[in-house]
Amino acid sequence: MAALDLFGRRGTLRVLWELRGETPLTFRALQAASELPPATLNTRLRELRQAGLVEADGGYRLARLGEELLPALQPLNDWAVIWARSRERVKPRSKSKSTGEP
């Protein structure tokens, strides 16, 4: 439950996603990539470092535990792609102005 609580916080999964590459990212580069406000990013990085998922060594990168987490999240990503595609096919119905009915 603690892991789900951490992953459910705003921006946490985005930070992990942006750090999936081999090159460490500076705070500024990570902020630009994640589009998180600086205070939120600072908080998430602190939490992820305390959890042992991220490390800072010449920039931010995934720690060994963070790297091991990525394959576990891949099925969720695969499902999310399918879900997003299904949502593209289901367009909200607009009401007709002339009749007032959908």
C-alpha positions as CSV (number, residue, x, y, z in Angstrom):
1,M,0.0,0.0,0.0
2,A,2.9,2.4,0.7
3,A,4.1,1.9,-2.9
4,L,0.7,2.6,-4.3
5,D,0.5,5.7,-2.2
6,L,3.8,6.9,-3.5
7,F,3.0,6.1,-7.1
8,G,-0.4,7.9,-6.8
9,R,1.1,11.2,-5.9
10,R,1.0,13.9,-8.6
11,G,4.0,13.6,-10.9
12,T,5.6,10.5,-9.4
13,L,5.1,8.2,-12.3
14,R,6.0,11.0,-14.7
15,V,9.4,11.5,-12.9
16,L,10.1,7.8,-13.0
17,W,9.2,7.7,-16.7
18,E,11.4,10.7,-17.6
19,L,14.4,9.1,-15.7
20,R,14.1,5.8,-17.6
21,G,17.0,6.7,-19.9
22,E,20.6,6.0,-19.2
23,T,21.7,9.7,-19.1
24,P,21.2,11.4,-15.7
25,L,19.0,14.6,-15.9
26,T,19.6,17.9,-14.2
27,F,16.8,19.3,-12.2
28,R,16.1,21.8,-14.9
29,A,16.0,19.2,-17.7
30,L,13.7,17.0,-15.5
31,Q,11.4,19.9,-14.8
32,A,11.1,20.7,-18.5
33,A,10.5,17.1,-19.4
34,S,8.0,16.4,-16.6
35,E,6.3,19.8,-16.8
36,L,6.0,19.8,-13.0
37,P,6.2,23.0,-10.9
38,P,9.6,23.2,-9.2
39,A,8.2,22.7,-5.6
40,T,6.3,19.6,-6.7
41,L,9.3,18.2,-8.5
42,N,11.5,18.9,-5.5
43,T,9.1,17.1,-3.2
44,R,8.7,14.1,-5.5
45,L,12.5,13.7,-6.0
46,R,13.0,13.8,-2.2
47,E,10.3,11.1,-1.7
48,L,11.7,9.0,-4.5
49,R,15.2,9.3,-3.1
50,Q,14.0,8.3,0.3
51,A,12.2,5.3,-1.2
52,G,15.5,4.2,-2.9
53,L,14.1,4.6,-6.4
54,V,16.1,7.6,-7.5
55,E,19.6,8.8,-6.9
56,A,21.4,12.0,-7.5
57,D,24.9,11.6,-8.9
58,G,25.8,14.2,-11.4
59,G,22.1,14.5,-12.1
60,Y,19.0,12.5,-11.3
61,R,18.8,8.9,-12.4
62,L,17.0,5.7,-11.4
63,A,18.6,3.7,-8.7
64,R,18.8,0.0,-9.0
65,L,15.3,-0.4,-7.4
66,G,13.9,2.2,-9.8
67,E,15.3,0.3,-12.8
68,E,13.8,-2.9,-11.5
69,L,10.4,-1.2,-11.1
70,L,10.2,-0.3,-14.8
71,P,9.4,-3.9,-16.1
72,A,6.8,-4.2,-13.4
73,L,5.1,-1.0,-14.7
74,Q,5.3,-2.1,-18.4
75,P,2.0,-4.0,-18.3
76,L,0.2,-1.0,-16.9
77,N,1.7,1.1,-19.7
78,D,0.6,-1.4,-22.3
79,W,-2.9,-1.3,-20.9
80,A,-2.9,2.5,-20.8
81,V,-2.1,2.6,-24.5
82,I,-5.0,0.3,-25.4
83,W,-7.3,2.3,-23.1
84,A,-6.2,5.6,-24.7
85,R,-6.9,4.2,-28.2
86,S,-10.3,3.0,-27.1
87,R,-11.1,6.5,-25.7
88,E,-10.2,8.1,-29.1
89,R,-12.9,5.9,-30.8
90,V,-15.5,6.9,-28.3
91,K,-16.3,10.5,-29.0
92,P,-18.6,12.4,-26.6
93,R,-22.0,13.0,-28.2
94,S,-22.9,16.6,-28.7
95,K,-26.4,17.9,-28.3
96,S,-28.2,19.1,-31.4
97,K,-28.9,22.8,-31.1
98,S,-32.1,22.4,-33.1
99,T,-33.8,19.7,-31.1
100,G,-31.9,19.8,-27.8
101,E,-31.5,16.1,-28.0
102,P,-28.3,14.1,-28.3
